[in-house]
């Protein structure tokens, strides 16, 4: 069963109106309606709130909706991709600042920052990956 049907089914079982659910989730009634007819999906953070408000497990909520699961998977992978390069960039900038106070010229500073920052950034990223639950 798709997530749209699960939300509507569970909401009606609990005798909750779309308006009441919308208030509890801090969204509009139209947003709830759109989820229930399958026009769009709630975002990842809202899924947790929906599962709590409707007393339904995330597994039961998402199990039959392959499109939603695929959408969440893409968002997570995209976020991890951006986070990886953000960490490397910040580390390069930090090491360049360290180099600024350590070297006499800009060329040495930039070379030091890019090389050491890139290496440290990749190390930090790989440590983060090893601690991630799979």
Secondary structure, 3 states (H helix, E strand, C coil): CCHHHHHHHHHHHCCCCHHHHHHHHCCCHHHHHHHHHCCCCCCHHHHHHHHHHCCCCHHHHHCCCHHHHHHHHHHHHHHHHHHHHHHHHHHHHHHHHHHHHHCCCHHHHHHHHHHHHHHHHHHHHHHHHHCCCC
